[in-house]
C-alpha cells in the first residue's frame, strides 16, 4: 500500500511539471499580444500634452500606434507648431518621425517693412536783402527780420516763389516777387521812397498787416470746404440756392468748385479761358445765373488772393482812417478795410466803369490763419448780388 501511494505521488509531480510550462507560455503570450484599439477622432485640437500622453501610451502598450497618433494630428490639428523646442521634446519622449512630420509647420512671420528715412527738407539758398535806409523791416515766407546795418540775411526759407515786402515808417513800402532756388544764394537791393508820415496811425499796426499778408501767402497752401450759393439779379429776385458740395482753392490762383441743384451737378475749374457763360446751362434754374462768373468771383476775392494782390502792389494808408488801405498803382484800384485783427472785412474794387464791393464775415481760425465763412459780392454795374456761405472749411 505504501508503494502504491508513493507511485501516485510521483505521477502527480510529473504531470504538474509537464503541464505548467504550457499554461505559463499561454498566459505570457496573452499578456504580450493584446488587441490594438481602433483610432478615434474628435473635433478638438490636440495639445502638446495630449500628443505626449499618446506617445507614452503607445510605447508602453502599443495602444494607440504611432501611425494612429499621426493621423489624429492630421485630422484634428494641434494647438502648437513644429518648432525646434517641440521637436526635441517629442523625440525625448520617443515620438517617431511619422508623428513629428504630421505636425503643422509654423507660418513664417513676414519681416517688418523697412520705413525709409524722411526726405531731407529742401532749403533755399540764403537771401540777402539790402535796404537804402537802415532799420528796414523785411517780410518773406513767414519770416520777419530787420536790416540793422543796411542789410540782413534770411536763412531756412523753402524753395519757391514768395512776395518780398520791405517797410519802414515814413517811406512807401516796397514789394517784389522773389523766386528762391534750393541751395542757390540770392540777393536784392531795395530803394525806399520817402513819404510824409501819418502820425495818426501807429507803425506797428501797419507792420502787423504786412506780417499777415506774407504769412497768408506762405502758410495757406490749400483751402477746402463746402457750402451754398445764393444769387439775385437785376430784378432783385433771389434764385433758389445752389449747393456747393466741395471746393478746393489750391496754392496760386486756381479754384475747383462743384455746383449742384435738382437737375444735377456741375464742376468748374477756373481760370479757364475756354469756358463760356453757357457752361452748365442745363442745370440752371434761372437762365441769368452765370456759373462761370460765380466761380471766377469766388476765386478772385478769396482773402489769400486779396493779400497776394496787395503784396505785389504799391498801397498807402487812407489819411484819417487807421483801418483802410488803398492801392496807388494800377491796373484798377482797391480799397480794403481791416478789422482790429487786421483781417479784411471789406474790399472795394473798381476797374473802368465796373465796381464790386465784397464783404467778409464770420471768420474761423485755423492755426494762425483766419478764413471768412461768408462772402457777399455785390456787382454794382449789373446790380447782381452773390452770397457764398461756407458750411465747413479746412486749410493746409
LUMTOR-389507 format. One record per residue: x, y negated, z negated of N, C-alpha, C in turn; residue in three letters. Coordinates in steps of 0.1 Angstrom, whole numbers, padded with zeros to 4 digits, always signed. Layout:
BEGIN
XYZXYZXYZala...
***
This chain:
BEGIN
+0008+0012+0000+0000+0000+0000+0009-0013+0000unk+0019-0012-0008+0028-0023-0008+0034-0025+0005unk+0038-0014+0012+0045-0016+0025+0035-0022+0035unk+0022-0018+0035+0012-0023+0044+0010-0038+0042unk+0010-0042+0030+0008-0056+0026+0019-0065+0031unk+0031-0059+0030+0043-0066+0034+0043-0068+0049unk+0039-0058+0056+0038-0059+0071+0029-0070+0075unk+0017-0070+0069+0007-0081+0072+0013-0095+0070unk+0020-0097+0059+0026-0110+0057+0036-0114+0067unk+0044-0104+0072+0054-0107+0082+0047-0111+0095unk+0036-0104+0099+0029-0106+0111+0023-0120+0111unk+0018-0125+0099+0012-0138+0098+0023-0149+0100unk+0034-0147+0094+0045-0157+0096+0049-0158+0110unk+0050-0147+0117+0055-0147+0131+0045-0154+0139unk+0032-0152+0137+0021-0158+0145+0022-0173+0143unk+0024-0177+0130+0024-0192+0128+0036-0198+0136unk+0048-0192+0135+0059-0198+0142+0057-0197+0157unk+0050-0188+0162+0048-0186+0177+0037-0196+0182unk+0027-0199+0174+0016-0208+0179+0019-0223+0176unk+0025-0226+0165+0027-0240+0161+0034-0249+0172unk+0045-0245+0178+0051-0253+0188+0042-0258+0199unk+0033-0248+0204+0024-0252+0215+0014-0263+0210unk+0009-0261+0198+0000-0271+0193+0007-0285+0191unk+0019-0285+0186+0026-0298+0184+0029-0304+0197unk+0033-0296+0207+0036-0302+0220+0023-0308+0226unk+0012-0301+0224-0001-0306+0230-0005-0319+0223unk-0003-0320+0210-0006-0333+0203+0003-0344+0207unk+0016-0341+0209+0026-0351+0212+0023-0356+0226unk+0019-0347+0235+0015-0352+0249+0003-0361+0248unk-0007-0358+0240-0019-0366+0239-0015-0380+0234unk-0006-0381+0225-0002-0394+0219+0006-0403+0229unk+0014-0397+0238+0023-0405+0246+0017-0408+0260unk+0006-0402+0263+0000-0405+0277-0015-0408+0275unk-0018-0420+0269-0032-0423+0267-0038-0428+0280unk-0051-0430+0281-0058-0435+0293-0056-0450+0293unk-0052-0456+0305-0050-0470+0307-0063-0477+0308unk-0065-0488+0300-0078-0496+0301-0078-0504+0313unk-0090-0506+0320-0090-0514+0332-0088-0529+0329unk-0084-0537+0339-0082-0551+0338-0095-0558+0336unk-0096-0567+0327-0108-0575+0325-0104-0590+0327unk-0114-0598+0333-0111-0612+0336-0122-0620+0330unk-0119-0633+0327-0128-0643+0322-0126-0656+0330unk-0134-0665+0326-0133-0678+0333-0123-0688+0326unk-0118-0683+0314-0109-0692+0306-0095-0691+0311unk-0088-0703+0312-0074-0703+0315-0066-0696+0304unk-0055-0690+0307-0047-0683+0297-0036-0693+0292unk-0035-0692+0278-0024-0700+0272-0012-0692+0272unk-0001-0698+0268+0012-0691+0267+0011-0680+0257unk+0004-0682+0246+0003-0672+0235-0005-0660+0241unk-0015-0663+0249-0023-0652+0255-0014-0643+0263unk-0005-0649+0271+0003-0641+0280+0014-0633+0272unk+0020-0640+0262+0030-0633+0253+0024-0621+0246unk+0011-0623+0241+0004-0612+0234+0002-0600+0244unk-0002-0603+0256-0005-0593+0266+0008-0586+0269unk+0019-0593+0271+0032-0587+0274+0036-0577+0263unk+0035-0582+0251+0040-0574+0239+0031-0561+0238unk+0018-0562+0241+0010-0550+0240+0013-0541+0252unk+0016-0546+0263+0019-0538+0275+0032-0530+0272unk+0042-0536+0265+0054-0529+0262+0052-0518+0252unk+0043-0521+0242+0041-0511+0231+0033-0499+0236unk+0022-0501+0243+0013-0490+0246+0009-0490+0261unk+0016-0498+0269+0013-0498+0283-0002-0501+0286unk-0008-0510+0278-0022-0513+0279-0024-0528+0275unk-0026-0538+0284-0027-0535+0299-0013-0535+0305unk-0012-0532+0318+0000-0531+0325+0005-0545+0329unk+0018-0546+0333+0023-0559+0337+0016-0564+0350unk+0013-0555+0359+0005-0559+0371-0008-0564+0368unk-0015-0559+0357-0028-0564+0353-0026-0578+0347unk-0015-0580+0340-0013-0594+0334-0011-0604+0345unk-0003-0600+0355-0001-0609+0366-0014-0612+0374unk-0022-0603+0376-0035-0605+0383-0044-0614+0375unk-0044-0612+0361-0052-0621+0353-0047-0636+0354unk-0034-0637+0354-0028-0651+0356-0032-0657+0369unk-0032-0649+0380-0035-0654+0393-0050-0658+0394unk-0059-0650+0387-0073-0653+0388-0078-0664+0379unk-0073-0663+0366-0078-0672+0356-0070-0685+0355unk-0057-0684+0360-0049-0696+0358-0043-0697+0344unk-0034-0707+0343-0028-0709+0330-0028-0724+0326unk-0027-0726+0313-0027-0740+0308-0013-0745+0308unk-0003-0738+0314+0011-0742+0314+0017-0739+0328unk+0028-0745+0330+0035-0743+0343+0048-0734+0342unk+0053-0730+0353+0065-0722+0353+0077-0731+0352unk+0080-0735+0340+0092-0744+0337+0103-0735+0331unk+0115-0739+0331+0126-0731+0325+0124-0726+0311unk+0118-0734+0302+0116-0730+0289+0106-0719+0288unk+0095-0719+0296+0085-0709+0296+0091-0696+0302unk+0099-0697+0313+0105-0685+0319+0114-0678+0309unk+0123-0686+0302+0132-0680+0292+0125-0673+0281unk+0114-0679+0276+0106-0673+0265+0100-0660+0269unk+0094-0660+0281+0087-0648+0286+0097-0636+0288unk+0109-0640+0294+0119-0630+0296+0124-0624+0282unk+0125-0632+0272+0129-0627+0259+0119-0618+0253unk+0106-0620+0257+0095-0611+0252+0094-0599+0261unk+0102-0598+0272+0101-0586+0280+0093-0587+0292unk+0088-0599+0296+0080-0600+0308+0088-0598+0320unk+0083-0591+0330+0090-0589+0342+0088-0600+0353unk+0094-0598+0364+0093-0608+0375+0079-0609+0380unk+0072-0598+0380+0058-0598+0385+0049-0607+0377unk+0051-0608+0364+0043-0617+0356+0048-0632+0358unk+0061-0634+0357+0066-0648+0358+0063-0654+0372unk+0064-0646+0382+0062-0652+0396+0047-0656+0398unk+0038-0650+0390+0024-0653+0391+0020-0667+0385unk+0029-0672+0377+0026-0685+0370+0028-0696+0380unk+0019-0706+0380+0020-0717+0390+0032-0726+0387unk+0038-0730+0398+0050-0739+0398+0044-0753+0395unk+0051-0761+0386+0046-0775+0384+0047-0784+0396unk+0037-0792+0397+0037-0802+0408+0048-0812+0406unk+0056-0814+0416+0067-0824+0414+0062-0838+0412unk+0068-0845+0402+0064-0858+0399+0071-0868+0409unk+0063-0876+0416+0070-0885+0426+0078-0895+0419unk+0089-0898+0425+0098-0908+0420+0091-0922+0419unk+0094-0929+0408+0087-0942+0407+0091-0951+0419unk+0082-0959+0424+0085-0968+0435+0096-0977+0432unk+0104-0980+0442+0115-0989+0440+0110-1004+0442unk+0110-1011+0432+0105-1025+0432+0116-1034+0436unk+0115-1040+0448+0127-1049+0452+0127-1061+0444unk+0139-1066+0443+0141-1079+0435+0133-1090+0443unk+0127-1099+0435+0120-1110+0442+0130-1118+0450unk+0125-1123+0462+0134-1130+0471+0139-1143+0464unk+0151-1146+0467+0157-1159+0461+0149-1171+0466unk+0145-1180+0457+0137-1191+0462+0145-1200+0472unk+0139-1204+0482+0146-1213+0492+0147-1227+0486unk+0159-1232+0487+0162-1246+0482+0167-1254+0493unk+0162-1266+0495+0167-1275+0505+0180-1281+0500unk+0187-1287+0509+0199-1294+0506+0196-1307+0498unk+0206-1312+0491+0204-1324+0482+0199-1335+0491unk+0190-1343+0486+0185-1355+0493+0191-1368+0485unk+0198-1376+0492+0204-1388+0487+0196-1400+0492unk+0190-1407+0483+0182-1419+0486+0189-1432+0481unk+0193-1441+0490+0199-1453+0486+0189-1464+0488unk+0188-1474+0479+0179-1485+0479+0186-1498+0479unk+0180-1507+0486+0186-1521+0488+0186-1528+0475unk+0178-1524+0465+0177-1531+0452+0179-1521+0441unk+0186-1524+0431+0188-1514+0420+0175-1511+0413unk+0175-1500+0406+0163-1496+0398+0151-1494+0406unk+0152-1487+0417+0140-1484+0425+0135-1470+0421unk+0122-1469+0421+0115-1456+0418+0113-1448+0430unk+0118-1436+0430+0118-1427+0442+0108-1415+0439unk+0099-1412+0448+0089-1402+0446+0089-1393+0458unk+0091-1380+0456+0090-1370+0467+0088-1356+0461unk+0079-1348+0467+0077-1334+0464+0075-1332+0449unk+0068-1341+0442+0065-1340+0428+0077-1344+0419unk+0088-1349+0425+0099-1354+0417+0099-1369+0416unk+0104-1374+0405+0105-1389+0403+0118-1392+0397unk+0126-1400+0404+0139-1404+0399+0141-1419+0402unk+0151-1425+0395+0154-1439+0397+0168-1441+0402unk+0169-1451+0411+0182-1454+0417+0189-1464+0407unk+0197-1458+0398+0203-1467+0388+0214-1475+0393unk+0222-1469+0402+0234-1476+0407+0232-1478+0422unk+0220-1480+0427+0217-1482+0441+0214-1469+0449unk+0216-1458+0443+0212-1445+0450+0210-1434+0439unk+0203-1424+0444+0200-1412+0435+0200-1400+0444unk+0204-1388+0437+0204-1376+0444+0193-1367+0439unk+0184-1362+0447+0173-1353+0443+0177-1339+0447unk+0177-1330+0437+0181-1316+0439+0169-1307+0436unk+0169-1295+0442+0160-1285+0439+0147-1286+0447unk+0146-1294+0457+0134-1295+0465+0133-1283+0474unk+0121-1279+0478+0118-1268+0487+0120-1274+0501unk+0123-1265+0511+0124-1269+0525+0110-1273+0529unk+0108-1282+0539+0095-1286+0544+0095-1301+0546unk+0083-1305+0550+0081-1319+0553+0073-1326+0541unk+0078-1337+0536+0072-1344+0524+0072-1359+0527unk+0062-1366+0521+0062-1380+0521+0072-1385+0510unk+0081-1394+0514+0090-1401+0505+0085-1415+0502unk+0083-1418+0490+0078-1431+0486+0088-1438+0476unk+0092-1450+0480+0101-1458+0471+0094-1471+0467unk+0095-1474+0454+0087-1486+0449+0095-1493+0439unk+0093-1506+0439+0099-1515+0428+0090-1527+0427unk+0087-1531+0414+0078-1543+0412+0084-1555+0419unk+0075-1562+0426+0080-1574+0433+0084-1571+0447unk+0083-1559+0452+0086-1555+0465+0075-1547+0472unk+0074-1548+0485+0064-1540+0492+0070-1525+0492unk+0061-1516+0488+0065-1502+0487+0069-1497+0501unk+0078-1487+0501+0084-1481+0513+0080-1466+0514unk+0076-1461+0526+0073-1447+0527+0078-1442+0541unk+0082-1430+0541+0085-1423+0553+0084-1408+0551unk+0083-1401+0562+0082-1386+0561+0095-1380+0563unk+0099-1372+0553+0112-1366+0553+0111-1351+0556unk+0119-1346+0565+0120-1331+0568+0132-1326+0561unk+0130-1317+0551+0141-1311+0544+0144-1297+0549unk+0156-1294+0551+0161-1281+0556+0169-1273+0546unk+0167-1260+0545+0174-1252+0535+0189-1254+0536unk+0195-1257+0525+0210-1258+0523+0216-1269+0532unk+0208-1278+0538+0213-1289+0546+0211-1302+0539unk+0222-1309+0534+0220-1322+0527+0215-1332+0537unk+0208-1342+0531+0202-1353+0539+0203-1366+0531unk+0204-1377+0538+0204-1390+0531+0196-1400+0539unk+0191-1410+0532+0183-1421+0538+0185-1434+0531unk+0185-1445+0538+0187-1458+0532+0174-1466+0533unk+0170-1472+0522+0157-1478+0521+0159-1493+0519unk+0153-1501+0528+0154-1516+0526+0140-1521+0522unk+0139-1526+0509+0126-1531+0504+0124-1545+0507unk+0112-1549+0510+0108-1563+0513+0102-1569+0501unk+0107-1581+0497+0102-1588+0485+0088-1594+0488unk+0079-1593+0479+0066-1599+0479+0063-1606+0466unk+0054-1616+0466+0051-1622+0453+0044-1612+0444unk+0049-1611+0432+0044-1601+0422+0030-1605+0418unk+0022-1596+0414+0008-1598+0409+0009-1595+0394unk+0010-1605+0385+0011-1602+0371-0001-1596+0364unk-0012-1597+0372-0025-1592+0365-0025-1576+0366unk-0016-1570+0373-0017-1555+0374-0004-1550+0369unk-0004-1542+0358+0008-1536+0353+0015-1527+0364unk+0028-1528+0365+0036-1520+0374+0034-1505+0371unk+0033-1501+0359+0033-1487+0355+0020-1480+0361unk+0009-1488+0362-0003-1482+0367-0001-1479+0382unk+0005-1488+0389+0008-1486+0403+0017-1474+0405unk+0027-1473+0397+0036-1461+0398+0028-1448+0396unk+0019-1449+0387+0011-1437+0384+0003-1432+0396unk-0002-1442+0404-0009-1438+0416+0000-1432+0426unk+0012-1438+0427+0022-1432+0437+0026-1418+0433unk+0027-1416+0420+0030-1402+0415+0019-1393+0419unk+0006-1397+0416-0005-1388+0420-0005-1385+0435unk-0002-1395+0443-0001-1394+0458+0009-1383+0462unk+0021-1384+0457+0031-1375+0461+0029-1361+0455unk+0024-1360+0443+0021-1347+0437+0010-1340+0445unk+0000-1348+0448-0012-1342+0456-0007-1336+0469unk+0003-1342+0475+0007-1337+0488+0017-1325+0487unk+0023-1324+0475+0033-1313+0474+0028-1301+0466unk+0018-1303+0458+0013-1292+0449+0001-1285+0455unk-0009-1292+0460-0020-1286+0466-0017-1280+0480unk-0015-1267+0481-0012-1261+0494-0025-1257+0501unk-0035-1254+0493-0048-1249+0499-0059-1251+0490unk-0071-1255+0495-0083-1257+0487-0093-1248+0493unk-0100-1240+0485-0110-1231+0490-0123-1233+0481unk-0135-1231+0487-0147-1233+0480-0159-1230+0488unk-0170-1233+0482-0183-1231+0489-0193-1242+0484unk-0204-1244+0491-0213-1254+0486-0225-1255+0496unk-0229-1268+0498-0240-1270+0508-0239-1284+0513unk-0245-1286+0525-0245-1299+0532-0259-1304+0534unk-0262-1316+0530-0274-1323+0534-0271-1335+0543unk-0281-1338+0552-0278-1348+0562-0291-1356+0565unk-0290-1369+0567-0301-1377+0571-0296-1386+0582unk-0305-1388+0593-0301-1396+0604-0306-1410+0604unk-0306-1416+0616-0310-1430+0617-0325-1432+0612unk-0333-1422+0613-0347-1423+0609-0349-1421+0594unk-0337-1420+0587-0337-1418+0572-0345-1405+0568unk-0347-1396+0577-0354-1384+0574-0344-1373+0571unk-0344-1368+0558-0334-1358+0555-0337-1345+0562unk-0326-1338+0566-0327-1325+0572-0327-1314+0561unk-0332-1302+0564-0331-1291+0554-0316-1289+0551unk-0313-1286+0539-0298-1283+0535-0293-1271+0543unk-0280-1273+0546-0273-1261+0552-0264-1256+0541unk-0263-1243+0540-0254-1236+0531-0240-1237+0537unk-0230-1238+0528-0216-1237+0532-0210-1225+0525unk-0212-1213+0530-0207-1201+0523-0192-1201+0519unk-0184-1208+0528-0170-1209+0525-0163-1220+0533unk-0153-1225+0527-0145-1234+0535-0130-1233+0529unk-0121-1235+0538-0107-1235+0534-0100-1247+0541unk-0094-1255+0532-0086-1266+0536-0072-1263+0534unk-0065-1259+0545-0051-1255+0544-0042-1267+0543unk-0029-1264+0540-0020-1275+0539-0018-1281+0553unk-0018-1294+0554-0018-1301+0567-0033-1303+0570unk-0035-1311+0581-0048-1315+0585-0055-1303+0592unk-0060-1293+0585-0067-1282+0592-0078-1277+0582unk-0089-1275+0588-0101-1270+0580-0108-1259+0587unk-0112-1249+0580-0121-1238+0585-0133-1238+0576unk-0145-1240+0582-0157-1242+0574-0168-1234+0581unk-0177-1228+0573-0188-1220+0578-0201-1226+0573unk-0210-1228+0583-0223-1234+0580-0234-1223+0582unk-0244-1223+0575-0254-1212+0575-0268-1218+0573unk-0278-1214+0581-0292-1217+0579-0300-1205+0582unk-0313-1206+0583-0322-1194+0585-0319-1188+0599unk-0314-1195+0608-0311-1190+0621-0298-1182+0622unk-0289-1183+0613-0277-1176+0613-0265-1184+0607unk-0253-1180+0611-0241-1187+0606-0233-1192+0618unk-0224-1202+0615-0215-1208+0625-0202-1212+0618unk-0191-1207+0623-0178-1210+0617-0171-1220+0626unk-0166-1230+0620-0159-1241+0628-0145-1243+0622unk-0135-1244+0631-0121-1247+0627-0118-1260+0634unk-0114-1270+0626-0110-1283+0631-0096-1287+0626unk-0089-1295+0633-0093-1302+0646-0092-1292+0658unk-0101-1293+0667-0101-1285+0680-0107-1294+0691unk-0099-1300+0699-0104-1309+0710-0114-1303+0719unk-0113-1289+0720-0122-1282+0730-0136-1281+0725unk-0139-1283+0712-0152-1282+0707-0161-1294+0711unk-0173-1291+0714-0183-1301+0719-0194-1302+0708unk-0201-1314+0708-0212-1316+0698-0223-1305+0699unk-0224-1298+0711-0234-1288+0712-0230-1275+0706unk-0218-1274+0701-0214-1262+0695-0223-1258+0683unk-0227-1246+0682-0236-1241+0671-0250-1247+0673unk-0253-1251+0685-0266-1258+0687-0278-1248+0684unk-0276-1235+0686-0287-1226+0684-0291-1224+0670unk-0282-1229+0660-0285-1228+0646-0292-1241+0640unk-0293-1251+0648-0298-1264+0643-0313-1264+0640unk-0316-1269+0628-0330-1272+0625-0334-1286+0631unk-0324-1294+0632-0326-1308+0637-0316-1310+0649unk-0321-1313+0661-0312-1314+0672-0302-1325+0671unk-0304-1334+0661-0295-1345+0660-0283-1342+0651unk-0284-1330+0644-0273-1326+0635-0261-1322+0643unk-0250-1329+0641-0237-1326+0648-0228-1319+0639unk-0227-1306+0641-0219-1297+0632-0204-1301+0633unk-0199-1304+0645-0185-1308+0647-0182-1321+0639unk-0191-1331+0640-0188-1343+0632-0188-1340+0617unk-0197-1332+0613-0197-1328+0598-0184-1322+0594unk-0179-1313+0602-0166-1306+0598-0155-1316+0599unk-0154-1325+0609-0143-1334+0610-0143-1345+0599unk-0155-1349+0595-0156-1359+0584-0152-1353+0571unk-0157-1340+0569-0153-1334+0556-0138-1332+0555unk-0131-1329+0567-0117-1328+0567-0110-1342+0565unk-0114-1352+0573-0108-1365+0573-0107-1371+0559unk-0118-1370+0552-0119-1377+0539-0117-1368+0527unk-0110-1356+0529-0105-1349+0518-0096-1357+0509unk-0096-1357+0496-0087-1365+0488-0073-1364+0492unk-0068-1352+0495-0054-1350+0498-0051-1357+0512unk-0061-1357+0521-0058-1364+0534-0058-1379+0532unk-0066-1385+0523-0065-1399+0520-0052-1402+0513unk-0048-1393+0504-0035-1396+0497-0023-1395+0507unk-0024-1385+0517-0014-1384+0527-0013-1397+0536unk-0025-1402+0539-0026-1414+0547-0019-1426+0540unk-0022-1428+0527-0016-1439+0520-0001-1437+0518unk+0003-1425+0517+0018-1423+0515+0026-1425+0528unk+0018-1426+0539+0025-1429+0552+0022-1443+0558unk+0015-1451+0550+0011-1464+0555+0016-1475+0545unk+0017-1487+0550+0020-1498+0541+0007-1503+0535unk+0007-1504+0521-0005-1509+0515-0002-1519+0503unk-0011-1526+0499-0009-1535+0488-0021-1535+0478unk-0019-1540+0466-0030-1542+0457-0038-1554+0460unk-0051-1552+0458-0060-1563+0461-0059-1573+0450unk-0056-1586+0453-0054-1596+0442-0067-1597+0433unk-0065-1597+0420-0076-1599+0411-0083-1586+0408unk-0080-1575+0414-0087-1562+0412-0076-1551+0410unk-0075-1547+0398-0064-1537+0394-0067-1523+0399unk-0079-1521+0404-0083-1507+0408-0085-1505+0423unk-0081-1515+0431-0082-1514+0446-0069-1516+0453unk-0067-1508+0463-0056-1508+0472-0061-1509+0486unk-0053-1516+0495-0057-1517+0509-0045-1516+0518unk-0047-1510+0529-0036-1509+0539-0034-1522+0546unk-0021-1525+0550-0018-1537+0556-0013-1535+0570unk-0013-1523+0575-0008-1520+0588-0018-1510+0595unk-0019-1509+0608-0028-1501+0615-0024-1487+0618unk-0032-1479+0624-0045-1483+0630-0056-1482+0620unk-0066-1490+0622-0077-1491+0613-0073-1496+0599unk-0083-1498+0591-0080-1504+0577-0087-1495+0567unk-0080-1494+0556-0086-1486+0545-0086-1494+0532unk-0096-1493+0524-0097-1499+0511-0101-1488+0501unk-0093-1485+0492-0095-1474+0482-0097-1480+0468unk-0107-1475+0461-0110-1478+0447-0106-1467+0438unk-0098-1469+0428-0094-1459+0419-0101-1460+0406unk-0103-1448+0399-0108-1449+0385-0097-1450+0375unk-0100-1448+0363-0089-1450+0352-0079-1439+0353unk-0082-1428+0359-0073-1417+0360-0065-1418+0373unk-0066-1429+0381-0060-1431+0394-0065-1421+0404unk-0078-1417+0403-0084-1408+0413-0092-1417+0422unk-0092-1414+0435-0100-1422+0444-0115-1419+0442unk-0123-1429+0439-0137-1428+0438-0145-1434+0449unk-0138-1442+0457-0145-1448+0469-0135-1452+0479unk-0138-1449+0492-0129-1453+0503-0138-1459+0514unk-0133-1471+0518-0140-1478+0529-0130-1478+0541unk-0135-1473+0552-0126-1471+0563-0133-1478+0575unk-0125-1487+0582-0130-1494+0594-0121-1492+0605unk-0126-1489+0617-0119-1487+0629-0127-1493+0640unk-0123-1505+0645-0130-1512+0655-0144-1516+0650unk-0154-1512+0657-0168-1516+0652-0174-1505+0644unk-0166-1494+0641-0171-1483+0633-0167-1485+0618unk-0176-1481+0609-0172-1482+0595-0178-1471+0587unk-0171-1465+0578-0175-1454+0569-0172-1458+0555unk-0181-1454+0546-0180-1455+0532-0181-1441+0526unk-0171-1437+0518-0170-1424+0512-0170-1426+0497unk-0178-1418+0490-0179-1419+0475-0176-1405+0470unk-0167-1404+0461-0163-1391+0454-0168-1392+0440unk-0173-1380+0435-0178-1380+0421-0177-1365+0416unk-0180-1364+0403-0180-1351+0396-0167-1343+0399unk-0155-1349+0394-0142-1343+0396-0141-1331+0387unk-0134-1321+0392-0130-1309+0384-0115-1308+0384unk-0109-1304+0373-0094-1304+0372-0089-1290+0374unk-0078-1289+0382-0071-1276+0385-0056-1279+0382unk-0052-1275+0370-0038-1278+0366-0037-1293+0365unk-0028-1299+0373-0026-1313+0372-0034-1320+0383unk-0042-1313+0391-0049-1318+0402-0064-1318+0400unk-0070-1330+0403-0085-1331+0402-0091-1331+0416unk-0103-1325+0417-0110-1324+0430-0124-1328+0428unk-0130-1336+0437-0144-1340+0436-0153-1329+0441unk-0164-1326+0433-0173-1316+0437-0185-1322+0445unk-0185-1335+0447-0195-1342+0455-0188-1353+0464unk-0191-1352+0477-0186-1362+0486-0198-1368+0494unk-0200-1381+0494-0210-1387+0502-0204-1396+0512unk-0207-1393+0525-0201-1400+0536-0212-1408+0543unk-0210-1421+0543-0220-1430+0549-0215-1436+0562unk-0221-1432+0574-0216-1437+0587-0225-1450+0589unk-0218-1461+0587-0226-1474+0588-0231-1477+0602unk-0223-1473+0612-0227-1476+0626-0240-1468+0630unk-0240-1455+0628-0251-1446+0632-0262-1445+0621unk-0259-1451+0609-0268-1450+0598-0271-1436+0594unk-0261-1427+0596-0262-1413+0591-0255-1412+0578unk-0261-1403+0570-0256-1400+0556-0253-1385+0555unk-0241-1382+0551-0237-1368+0549-0234-1366+0534unk-0239-1356+0528-0237-1352+0514-0232-1338+0513unk-0220-1337+0509-0214-1324+0506-0214-1321+0491unk-0220-1311+0487-0220-1307+0473-0212-1294+0472unk-0201-1294+0464-0193-1283+0462-0197-1275+0450unk-0201-1262+0452-0206-1254+0440-0194-1247+0433unk-0184-1244+0440-0172-1238+0434-0160-1241+0442unk-0149-1243+0436-0137-1246+0443-0125-1241+0436unk-0114-1237+0443-0102-1234+0436-0090-1239+0445unk-0080-1243+0439-0068-1249+0446-0056-1240+0443unk-0047-1239+0452-0034-1232+0450-0023-1238+0459unk
***
